[in-house]
Amino acid sequence: MSLTASGMIDRASAEISKCIMRIKRKDNKKPPEVPPKPNSEVLRNGVAVLPHRHATIAATTSNPLNNTLTPLTPRKFTKKPPPKSKQILTSSDQLWKDDTFLKYFFLNYFQGNEKLILPSICRKWKEVSYNCPEFWKDLIPVLKCKELRRTVRVDGGLGAGIRRRFYGGVVKRGFTSLKLDSATDEDSEDVLIHFSQGTQLIQTLKLYSSSITDKGLYNLIDHLTSLKELELSSCNELSEDGIVQALPKKLEKLVIYDCIHVADIVVSFVAKSLNLVEFSLQAYHVTDTALMSFNQKSSSNLTTLKLDSCWELTNQTVLHIVSGLPTLRRLSLSGCSKMTDEGIEILAENLTHLRTLDLSWGPRITDASLECIACDLMCLEELILDRCTLITDLGVGYVATMSTLRKLSLRWCSIRDASVHHIVGMRKLQYLSLAGCVNISPSTFCSLSNLRSLKELELTNCGANSQVLQFLKSTLNCVLVE
């Protein structure tokens, strides 16, 4: 939820009052007096000289035959300046101008779009927010090219100025990400002309719903030499050959969603030529043959693989994954409708170090798969089984024996009250979704109050009535999505 300027002032006033009270309490406490240390030196005319007894001992012990006193070379006494004491802030006006306080205030009390309002409050707030790169790290600047072109047609030639100001804001805030929405080759060329700083600054590039061609993509990626992450979504003018030629060798993360021309060529190139850390793909025409190219040598760094809605993939893909990517930690086969229990059994027996597994929208996944998962995947922390309609209470009972599980999602599954009784025994569970599970009676949801470690509970479109929800709100210290 975004805040108005008055809301920000109220929040700031409360924080300032707390700081002033802490300062006053600190001022009332007097530091204990420290007794002075005995001085072993005598100050004479600005020069520190050892006392006579120390000089005598040095003379007699150094040479017993020579009893004459040898004067020691006096050293200059340099008086150290007193340490600078921290400025004590005693009023709200001083707090408003203190960089340390404002930085703490901004980082801890504002999220998302709320941060966009702060620089417009005053010059001081703008200066502090712009000089704090971590303040902007969870935001991504988005240039909506289609809306900008429409504005230019209405108002005249203002496009170049708007773009320059946009890129200038990216540089001032220290953004390392850039998202172009509905971009064309002209927009790609504009980045090259007006955003020369992006060569070393931008590490993440996202292209959404864009009609950019192979040439435009190649020129854009060639300009962004520091690029490490690339995301292409609904870019239907790109060909497989164009994507392959544009991809940089040092890429670490690649996401390709709903690009209609992407198929086996891109996947094979990624498997053979790029040593990615994360690869996410949603493509309808990818086959098992493409996954055969993955091997332990060329894909040694790959820990996350997401194959969403790849309808043509079968259990043969699982064999390629377990042989070529034995060190996977996160795997998604969401929407791979041809996967069966046999494939999940092979997966569970070989990928024993998996931390996250997504099998949602699996119409052929049954309780047999859950039994294999519970027996073999002893390190699993997240399991997503949304829309797996063949899962029953027996399968949930298998899952409930997994002590390492922290996240469980069972949206729109055909489970009943017995499943909830099994889940209640999972004391370390932090996230649970039973959205759309309409076969569970309202009173049974009340037993979820025993899950004291829950941080988020989703109960949308299920049988939980207002009384049950109110009871869970009063007993659970978590976010309840209703």
C-alpha positions as CSV (number, residue, x, y, z in Angstrom):
1,M,0.0,0.0,0.0
2,S,1.5,3.4,-1.0
3,L,1.7,6.2,1.5
4,T,0.7,9.9,1.2
5,A,3.0,12.7,2.2
6,S,1.0,13.2,5.4
7,G,1.3,9.6,6.2
8,M,5.0,9.7,5.9
9,I,5.2,12.8,8.1
10,D,3.2,11.0,10.8
11,R,5.5,7.9,10.6
12,A,8.6,10.1,10.7
13,S,7.3,12.1,13.7
14,A,6.8,8.9,15.7
15,E,10.3,7.7,14.9
16,I,11.8,11.1,15.8
17,S,10.0,11.1,19.2
18,K,11.5,7.7,20.0
19,C,15.0,8.9,19.1
20,I,14.7,12.1,21.2
21,M,13.6,10.1,24.3
22,R,16.6,7.7,23.9
23,I,18.9,10.7,23.6
24,K,17.6,12.3,26.8
25,R,18.0,9.0,28.7
26,K,21.6,8.8,27.5
27,D,22.3,12.4,28.6
28,N,21.0,11.7,32.2
29,K,23.6,9.0,32.6
30,K,27.0,10.4,33.7
31,P,30.0,8.4,32.8
32,P,32.0,6.9,35.8
33,E,35.1,8.9,36.8
34,V,38.3,7.1,35.8
35,P,41.2,7.7,38.2
36,P,44.3,9.2,36.5
37,K,47.1,6.8,35.7
38,P,50.4,7.4,37.4
39,N,52.6,9.3,34.9
40,S,56.0,7.8,34.3
41,E,57.2,10.8,32.4
42,V,58.1,14.3,33.4
43,L,57.2,17.2,31.1
44,R,59.9,19.8,30.8
45,N,59.6,22.7,28.3
46,G,57.3,20.7,26.1
47,V,59.7,17.7,26.1
48,A,59.0,14.4,27.8
49,V,62.0,13.2,29.9
50,L,62.2,10.0,31.9
51,P,62.6,10.5,35.7
52,H,66.1,10.4,37.2
53,R,65.7,7.0,38.8
54,H,64.9,5.4,35.5
55,A,67.9,7.0,33.9
56,T,70.2,5.8,36.7
57,I,69.0,2.3,36.4
58,A,69.6,2.4,32.7
59,A,73.1,3.7,33.2
60,T,74.2,1.2,35.8
61,T,72.7,-1.9,34.2
62,S,74.0,-1.2,30.7
63,N,77.7,-1.1,31.6
64,P,78.7,-1.9,35.2
65,L,82.3,-0.5,34.7
66,N,81.0,2.9,33.7
67,N,79.3,4.6,36.6
68,T,78.8,8.0,34.9
69,L,75.3,8.9,34.1
70,T,74.6,8.8,30.3
71,P,71.8,11.3,29.5
72,L,69.0,9.8,27.4
73,T,67.9,11.5,24.2
74,P,64.7,13.4,25.0
75,R,61.8,12.7,22.7
76,K,59.2,15.3,21.7
77,F,55.9,15.1,23.3
78,T,53.0,15.2,20.8
79,K,49.7,16.0,22.4
80,K,47.0,13.9,20.7
81,P,43.8,15.8,19.8
82,P,40.7,14.8,21.8
83,P,38.4,12.4,20.0
84,K,35.5,14.0,18.2
85,S,32.4,13.4,20.2
86,K,29.2,12.5,18.3
87,Q,26.8,15.4,17.8
88,I,23.9,15.1,20.1
89,L,20.6,15.6,18.4
90,T,18.1,17.3,20.7
91,S,15.4,18.4,18.4
92,S,13.2,17.1,15.5
93,D,14.7,19.7,13.2
94,Q,18.2,18.3,13.6
95,L,16.9,14.7,13.1
96,W,15.3,15.8,9.8
97,K,18.7,16.9,8.6
98,D,20.8,14.0,9.9
99,D,22.0,11.7,7.2
100,T,22.4,8.7,9.5
101,F,18.9,8.9,10.9
102,L,17.3,9.5,7.5
103,K,19.1,6.5,6.0
104,Y,17.9,4.3,8.8
105,F,14.4,5.7,8.5
106,F,14.2,5.1,4.8
107,L,15.6,1.6,4.8
108,N,13.4,0.3,7.6
109,Y,10.0,1.9,7.1
110,F,9.4,2.1,3.3
111,Q,8.8,-0.6,0.7
112,G,8.1,-0.9,-3.0
113,N,6.4,2.1,-4.6
114,E,6.4,4.0,-1.3
115,K,10.1,4.7,-2.0
116,L,9.3,6.7,-5.1
117,I,7.6,9.5,-3.1
118,L,10.5,10.2,-0.8
119,P,12.8,12.1,-3.2
120,S,10.0,14.5,-3.9
121,I,9.5,15.6,-0.3
122,C,12.5,17.9,-0.1
123,R,16.1,18.3,-1.4
124,K,17.6,16.7,1.7
125,W,15.5,13.6,1.4
126,K,16.3,13.4,-2.4
127,E,20.1,13.7,-1.6
128,V,20.1,11.0,1.1
129,S,17.9,8.6,-1.0
130,Y,20.0,9.1,-4.1
131,N,23.3,8.5,-2.2
132,C,22.0,5.2,-0.7
133,P,22.2,2.4,-3.4
134,E,20.8,-0.3,-1.2
135,F,17.6,1.8,-0.8
136,W,16.7,1.0,-4.4
137,K,18.0,-2.5,-4.8
138,D,14.6,-4.2,-4.6
139,L,13.1,-2.0,-7.4
140,I,13.5,-2.3,-11.1
141,P,13.2,0.8,-13.4
142,V,10.7,0.1,-16.2
143,L,10.6,2.1,-19.5
144,K,7.1,1.6,-21.0
145,C,8.0,2.3,-24.6
146,K,4.5,2.0,-26.1
147,E,3.1,4.6,-23.7
148,L,6.1,6.8,-24.4
149,R,5.6,6.6,-28.2
150,R,1.9,7.5,-27.7
151,T,2.8,10.5,-25.6
152,V,5.3,11.7,-28.2
153,R,2.6,11.6,-30.9
154,V,0.3,13.7,-28.8
155,D,2.7,16.3,-27.3
156,G,5.3,16.5,-30.0
157,G,9.0,15.7,-29.9
158,L,9.5,15.2,-26.2
159,G,10.6,11.6,-26.4
160,A,14.3,12.1,-26.3
161,G,14.2,14.4,-23.3
162,I,12.0,12.0,-21.3
163,R,14.3,9.1,-22.1
164,R,17.4,11.1,-21.1
165,R,15.8,12.0,-17.8
166,F,14.8,8.3,-17.2
167,Y,18.3,7.1,-17.9
168,G,19.8,9.8,-15.7
169,G,17.6,8.7,-12.8
170,V,18.8,5.1,-13.3
171,V,22.4,6.3,-13.0
172,K,21.8,8.6,-10.0
173,R,20.0,5.8,-8.0
174,G,22.7,3.2,-8.9
175,F,20.2,0.8,-10.5
176,T,21.8,-2.3,-12.0
177,S,18.6,-3.6,-13.6
178,L,16.6,-2.3,-16.6
179,K,13.2,-3.4,-17.9
180,L,11.9,-2.5,-21.4
181,D,8.2,-3.0,-22.0
182,S,6.8,-3.2,-25.5
183,A,10.2,-2.2,-27.0
184,T,11.1,-2.1,-30.7
185,D,14.4,-1.9,-32.5
186,E,14.2,1.9,-32.3
187,D,14.0,1.7,-28.5
188,S,17.0,-0.6,-28.6
189,E,18.9,1.9,-30.6
190,D,17.9,4.7,-28.2
191,V,19.5,2.8,-25.3
192,L,22.8,2.8,-27.3
193,I,22.6,6.5,-28.0
194,H,21.3,8.0,-24.7
195,F,22.4,5.5,-22.1
196,S,26.2,5.0,-22.6
197,Q,26.6,4.5,-18.8
198,G,24.6,1.3,-19.1
199,T,27.6,-0.4,-20.6
200,Q,29.2,-0.9,-17.2
201,L,26.1,-0.4,-15.0
202,I,23.4,-2.7,-16.1
203,Q,23.7,-6.3,-15.0
204,T,20.1,-7.4,-15.5
205,L,18.0,-6.8,-18.6
206,K,14.3,-7.7,-19.0
207,L,12.4,-7.5,-22.3
208,Y,8.6,-7.9,-21.9
209,S,6.0,-8.1,-24.7
210,S,8.5,-6.6,-27.2
211,S,8.6,-6.7,-31.0
212,I,12.4,-6.3,-31.0
213,T,14.1,-8.3,-33.8
214,D,17.3,-10.4,-33.8
215,K,19.4,-7.4,-34.8
216,G,18.0,-5.2,-32.1
217,L,18.6,-7.8,-29.4
218,Y,22.2,-8.4,-30.6
219,N,23.0,-4.7,-30.6
220,L,21.5,-4.2,-27.2
221,I,23.2,-7.1,-25.5
222,D,26.5,-6.2,-27.2
223,H,26.2,-2.7,-25.7
224,L,25.6,-4.0,-22.2
225,T,28.9,-5.6,-21.6
226,S,28.4,-6.2,-17.9
227,L,25.2,-8.2,-18.4
228,K,24.8,-11.3,-16.2
229,E,21.0,-11.9,-16.2
230,L,18.6,-11.8,-19.2
231,E,14.9,-12.3,-19.2
232,L,12.8,-12.6,-22.4
233,S,9.0,-12.7,-22.1
234,S,6.6,-12.7,-25.1
235,C,9.2,-11.5,-27.6
236,N,7.6,-13.2,-30.6
237,E,9.8,-11.6,-33.3
238,L,12.9,-13.3,-32.1
239,S,14.2,-16.4,-33.8
240,E,16.2,-19.2,-32.3
241,D,19.3,-18.4,-34.3
242,G,19.0,-14.7,-33.3
243,I,18.8,-15.6,-29.6
244,V,21.7,-18.0,-29.9
245,Q,23.9,-15.4,-31.5
246,A,23.0,-12.7,-29.0
247,L,23.5,-14.6,-25.8
248,P,26.8,-13.6,-24.0
249,K,29.1,-16.4,-22.8
250,K,29.4,-15.0,-19.2
251,L,25.6,-15.0,-18.6
252,E,24.6,-16.5,-15.3
253,K,20.8,-16.4,-15.4
254,L,18.5,-16.9,-18.4
255,V,14.7,-16.7,-18.3
256,I,12.7,-17.3,-21.5
257,Y,8.9,-17.3,-21.3
258,D,6.3,-17.6,-24.0
259,C,8.5,-16.8,-27.0
260,I,6.7,-18.8,-29.7
261,H,9.8,-19.5,-31.8
262,V,11.9,-21.0,-29.0
263,A,12.4,-24.7,-29.1
264,D,15.2,-27.3,-29.1
265,I,18.0,-25.2,-30.7
266,V,18.1,-22.6,-27.9
267,V,18.0,-25.3,-25.2
268,S,20.8,-27.3,-26.8
269,F,22.9,-24.2,-27.1
270,V,22.4,-23.2,-23.5
271,A,23.2,-26.8,-22.3
272,K,26.5,-27.0,-24.4
273,S,27.8,-23.4,-24.4
274,L,26.6,-21.5,-21.3
275,N,27.6,-22.4,-17.8
276,L,24.5,-20.9,-16.2
277,V,23.5,-20.9,-12.5
278,E,19.8,-20.6,-13.2
279,F,17.8,-21.5,-16.4
280,S,14.0,-21.0,-16.6
281,L,12.1,-22.0,-19.7
282,Q,8.4,-22.0,-20.7
283,A,8.1,-23.3,-24.2
284,Y,5.5,-25.5,-25.8
285,H,7.6,-27.1,-28.5
286,V,10.7,-28.3,-26.5
287,T,11.2,-32.0,-26.7
288,D,13.2,-34.6,-24.7
289,T,16.1,-34.5,-27.3
290,A,17.0,-30.9,-26.2
291,L,17.6,-31.9,-22.6
292,M,20.0,-34.6,-23.7
293,S,22.7,-31.9,-24.2
294,F,23.0,-31.2,-20.5
295,N,26.1,-32.8,-18.9
296,Q,28.1,-32.4,-15.7
297,K,31.1,-30.7,-17.4
298,S,29.4,-27.9,-19.3
299,S,26.6,-27.3,-16.8
300,S,28.6,-27.7,-13.5
301,N,27.2,-24.5,-12.0
302,L,23.6,-25.0,-12.8
303,T,21.6,-25.3,-9.5
304,T,18.1,-24.1,-10.6
305,L,16.2,-25.5,-13.6
306,K,12.6,-24.6,-14.3
307,L,10.7,-26.2,-17.1
308,D,7.2,-24.8,-16.9
309,S,4.4,-25.8,-19.3
310,C,6.8,-27.8,-21.5
311,W,4.0,-30.1,-22.7
312,E,6.1,-32.4,-24.9
313,L,8.5,-33.5,-22.1
314,T,8.2,-37.0,-20.9
315,N,9.9,-39.3,-18.3
316,Q,12.8,-39.4,-20.7
317,T,13.6,-35.8,-19.8
318,V,14.0,-37.0,-16.1
319,L,16.6,-39.5,-17.2
320,H,18.6,-36.7,-19.0
321,I,18.3,-34.4,-15.9
322,V,19.5,-37.0,-13.4
323,S,22.5,-38.1,-15.5
324,G,23.6,-34.6,-16.6
325,L,22.6,-32.4,-13.6
326,P,23.1,-34.5,-10.5
327,T,23.9,-31.3,-8.3
328,L,20.5,-29.6,-8.9
329,R,19.0,-27.9,-5.9
330,R,15.8,-26.4,-7.3
331,L,13.7,-28.1,-10.0
332,S,10.3,-27.2,-11.5
333,L,8.3,-29.4,-13.8
334,S,5.1,-27.4,-13.5
335,G,2.7,-28.1,-16.3
336,C,4.7,-31.0,-17.7
337,S,1.6,-33.0,-18.1
338,K,3.2,-36.2,-19.5
339,M,5.3,-36.8,-16.4
340,T,4.2,-39.9,-14.5
341,D,5.0,-41.7,-11.2
342,E,7.8,-43.6,-12.8
343,G,9.6,-40.4,-13.7
344,I,9.2,-39.0,-10.3
345,E,10.5,-42.2,-8.7
346,I,13.7,-42.0,-10.8
347,L,14.0,-38.3,-9.9
348,A,13.7,-38.9,-6.2
349,E,16.2,-41.8,-6.2
350,N,19.0,-39.7,-7.9
351,L,18.5,-36.0,-7.0
352,T,18.7,-36.5,-3.3
353,H,20.1,-33.0,-2.6
354,L,17.0,-31.2,-4.0
355,R,15.8,-28.3,-1.8
356,T,12.8,-27.2,-3.9
357,L,10.5,-29.3,-6.1
358,D,7.5,-28.0,-8.1
359,L,5.1,-30.7,-9.6
360,S,2.1,-28.4,-9.9
361,W,-0.5,-29.1,-12.7
362,G,0.6,-32.7,-12.9
363,P,-2.5,-34.6,-13.9
364,R,-0.7,-38.0,-13.7
365,I,1.0,-37.5,-10.3
366,T,-0.4,-39.8,-7.6
367,D,0.3,-40.8,-4.0
368,A,3.0,-43.2,-5.3
369,S,5.1,-40.2,-6.3
370,L,4.7,-38.6,-2.9
371,E,5.8,-41.9,-1.2
372,C,9.0,-41.8,-3.2
373,I,9.6,-38.2,-2.4
374,A,9.1,-38.7,1.3
375,C,11.5,-41.7,1.4
376,D,14.4,-40.3,-0.7
377,L,14.4,-36.5,-0.7
378,M,15.6,-36.0,2.9
379,C,16.8,-32.4,2.3
380,L,13.6,-31.1,0.6
381,E,12.4,-27.8,2.0
382,E,9.7,-26.7,-0.5
383,L,7.1,-28.9,-2.2
384,I,4.5,-27.5,-4.6
385,L,1.6,-29.8,-5.6
386,D,-1.0,-27.3,-6.9
387,R,-3.7,-28.8,-9.1
388,C,-2.4,-32.4,-8.7
389,T,-5.9,-33.8,-8.6
390,L,-5.0,-37.4,-8.1
391,I,-3.4,-36.8,-4.7
392,T,-5.4,-38.1,-1.7
393,D,-5.1,-38.0,2.1
394,L,-2.7,-41.0,1.9
395,G,-0.2,-39.0,-0.1
396,V,-0.4,-36.1,2.2
397,G,0.3,-38.5,5.1
398,Y,3.6,-39.5,3.4
399,V,4.6,-35.8,3.0
400,A,3.8,-35.1,6.6
401,T,6.7,-37.4,7.7
402,M,9.3,-35.0,6.1
403,S,10.8,-33.1,9.0
404,T,12.8,-30.8,6.7
405,L,9.8,-29.4,4.8
406,R,9.2,-25.7,5.4
407,K,6.8,-24.9,2.5
408,L,3.9,-26.9,1.3
409,S,1.3,-25.8,-1.3
410,L,-1.8,-27.9,-2.0
411,R,-4.0,-25.5,-4.0
412,W,-7.1,-27.0,-5.5
413,C,-6.2,-30.6,-4.5
414,S,-8.9,-33.2,-3.8
415,I,-8.0,-33.7,-0.1
416,R,-10.2,-34.0,2.9
417,D,-10.1,-33.5,6.7
418,A,-7.6,-36.4,7.2
419,S,-5.0,-34.4,5.3
420,V,-5.2,-31.5,7.7
421,H,-4.8,-33.8,10.7
422,H,-1.6,-35.1,9.0
423,I,-0.3,-31.5,8.3
424,V,-0.9,-30.4,11.9
425,G,2.0,-32.7,12.9
426,M,4.5,-30.7,10.8
427,R,5.6,-28.4,13.5
428,K,8.4,-26.7,11.5
429,L,6.1,-25.7,8.6
430,Q,6.4,-22.0,7.7
431,Y,4.2,-21.7,4.7
432,L,1.0,-23.6,3.9
433,S,-1.6,-23.1,1.2
434,L,-4.9,-24.9,1.2
435,A,-6.6,-22.6,-1.3
436,G,-9.4,-24.1,-3.2
437,C,-9.6,-27.3,-1.0
438,V,-13.4,-27.2,-0.8
439,N,-13.7,-30.8,0.7
440,I,-12.3,-29.8,4.1
441,S,-14.9,-29.0,6.8
442,P,-14.7,-25.5,8.4
443,S,-14.1,-26.9,11.9
444,T,-11.1,-28.9,10.8
445,F,-9.3,-25.7,9.8
446,C,-9.2,-24.7,13.5
447,S,-6.7,-27.4,14.2
448,L,-4.1,-25.4,12.1
449,S,-3.7,-23.2,15.2
450,N,-1.1,-25.8,16.5
451,L,1.3,-24.8,13.7
452,R,3.1,-22.2,15.7
453,S,6.0,-21.8,13.2
454,L,3.7,-20.7,10.4
455,K,4.6,-17.3,8.8
456,E,2.0,-17.4,6.0
457,L,-1.3,-19.3,5.7
458,E,-3.5,-19.2,2.5
459,L,-7.1,-20.2,2.9
460,T,-8.8,-18.5,-0.1
461,N,-11.8,-20.2,-1.9
462,C,-12.1,-23.0,0.7
463,G,-14.6,-23.9,3.3
464,A,-13.2,-21.7,6.1
465,N,-15.9,-19.3,7.3
466,S,-15.5,-15.9,9.0
467,Q,-15.5,-17.4,12.5
468,V,-12.8,-19.9,11.7
469,L,-10.7,-17.2,10.1
470,Q,-11.1,-14.9,13.1
471,F,-10.1,-17.7,15.5
472,L,-6.9,-18.4,13.4
473,K,-6.0,-14.7,13.4
474,S,-6.2,-14.6,17.2
475,T,-4.1,-17.8,17.7
476,L,-1.5,-17.7,14.9
477,N,1.1,-15.0,14.6
478,C,1.4,-15.1,10.8
479,V,0.0,-13.6,7.6
480,L,-3.4,-15.0,6.8
481,V,-4.4,-14.8,3.2
482,E,-8.2,-15.1,3.0
